[in-house]
Amino acid sequence: MRWKRILAEAFALLLAATLVGAAGNALRPEARKLAWLPRLTPPPKDPSLIYMEISPEVALRLHRAGTLFIDARRSSAYEQGHIELAINIPVWEHDVDSRIAGLRAKGVKSEDPIVVYCSGGRCEDALGLANRLAVANFYNIYLYKDGFPDWQRGNRPVSRGKLP
């Protein structure tokens, strides 16, 4: 019978300690709070870099977290298939600058994470778009170098048509 009392007291102490810890954490400033669950944030990026290359796994994680994806391929390629919810800003088409400016009108802030991609391999459309986004004062840019072909191979969500 004594061990039941010891277990009950240990459980009560553990519960009390958890409640006190949770209350203390809730009262802390946001920057000093302990995370209860891992946050789905982009990996830290060196501010001196224009962009940071990410792996397919990180791209998927960011996609699931609702990060803005931008397809840098031509409009015709985008319409045939693109990463689900990605918008199209074809870097080599005449209205690229107005489309980049339109991001601000849609509420995209300079510090918001943006993932750019193209056809992977030797395609440099995403790199060109990353540079243009940096010139437009977007500085949290991630380059999914493997691009759309890799996304398709992984059986990840894809859309077709002119709209995201």
N, C-alpha and C positions, 0 to 999 in steps of 0.2 A: 504494500500500500504506500510505503514511503516513496518509491520510485515514481508513482503516479503524481504525487504532490510535487516532486522535483521537476518532472516533465512539464507540469502545468505552470509552475513558476518560471521555468526557462522559456516557455512559449510566451507567457505574459511579458517577460522582460524583452524578448525579441520583438514582439508586437509594439511595445512602448518605444523601443529604440528606433524602429522603422518609422513610426508616426512622428517622433521628434525630429528625425532626420529629414523626412519629407516636408515637415513644416518649416524647418530651417532652410531647406533648399528653396521652397516657395518664396521665402522672404528675401532671398539674395538678389542682388542686381542681375539682370539677364546675362551679362558677360561672365559672371562668376558661378552661374548655376551648373550643377552636374546634370548631364544628359541621362534621362531615364532610358531612352531608346536612341540608337544611332541615327543621326540626322542624314538625310539624303542630300548632301551638298556636293558640289563639284570638288575635285581634288584641289589643294592649294596651288595657286599659280604664282610664279615669280613675276612681280609687277613690271620688271624690265623686259619681259617677253611680250611680243605682240599676241601670240597664241601659244597654247600648249596642246601637244598631240595626246589623244586619249585612246585607250584600247576599246575593242568592241564591248567588253564587259562594262566598262565605265560608261560608254555611250548608252547602253541599254538601261543602266541604273539611272542616268540623267533623264532619259526619255520617260521612264516610269515616274520620275519625280516632277515631270511637267516642264522641263527645261525647253526653251525655244530652240528648235532645229531649223536650220536654213539650208536648203538645197541650192547649190551654186551652179548646177547644170542648166543647159538651155531649157526653155519652156517646153519644147516638144518632148525632151527626155523626161522632164518632171511629170508631164501629163500621162506618159506611158506607165509610170510607177514611181513612187517616192515613199520615204519614211512617213508613217502615219502622223498627221498633225504638223508636218514640216511645211514651212512656207517656201516659196520660190523667189530667189533673187539671183537671176542668171547674170553672172559677172561680166559676160561679153556682150550683153544686149544693151541697146541705147538708153534704156530707162533705169539703169542700175542705181544711179545716184538718187533719183526720185524715190525708188523703192526703199533704199536705205533710209532716206529722210522720213519716209512713211512709217518706219518702225517707231519713231518718237510719237507720232500721232496715235499709234496703237498702244501707247503707254509703256514701251520698252525703255528702261533706264540704262544709263551708261554702265552701271555696275551689275546689271542682270547677266547671268551666264547665258551664252549663246554657243550652240554647237553648229559648226558649218561642215558640210560634206559635199562630195561630188562622186565621180565614178571610181574612185580608188586607183590603185596602181600608179601609173604615171600622170594621171589627171592632176592638174594644178589649179583648177577652177576654185576650189575651196580655199587654197592658199591665197589666191588673188582677192577673193572676197574677204578673207580675214584681214588682209592689209587695208582694204577699202573701209571696212568696219572700224578698224583702229584709227584711220584718218578722220572718221566721223565721230571720234571720241567714245567708242565702245571699247572697253578694255578688259572684259572678262570673257575672252573668246577661246573656245576649245575646238580643235581640229580633229575630226573623225576621219583619219587618213585612209582607212580601209573602205570607207564610203558605202554607197548603196548596194553594190554587188555583195559585199560581206554581210550587210544587213539582211538581204534576201536569203543568202546561204544559211543564215542562222534561224530562218523561219520566224522572223520578227514582224511586227505589224506593218503592213504596207497599204497604201491607198493609191487610187488612180484618178485621173482627171485634173481639172484646172484648180480646184480648191483643195485646201489641206484636209 
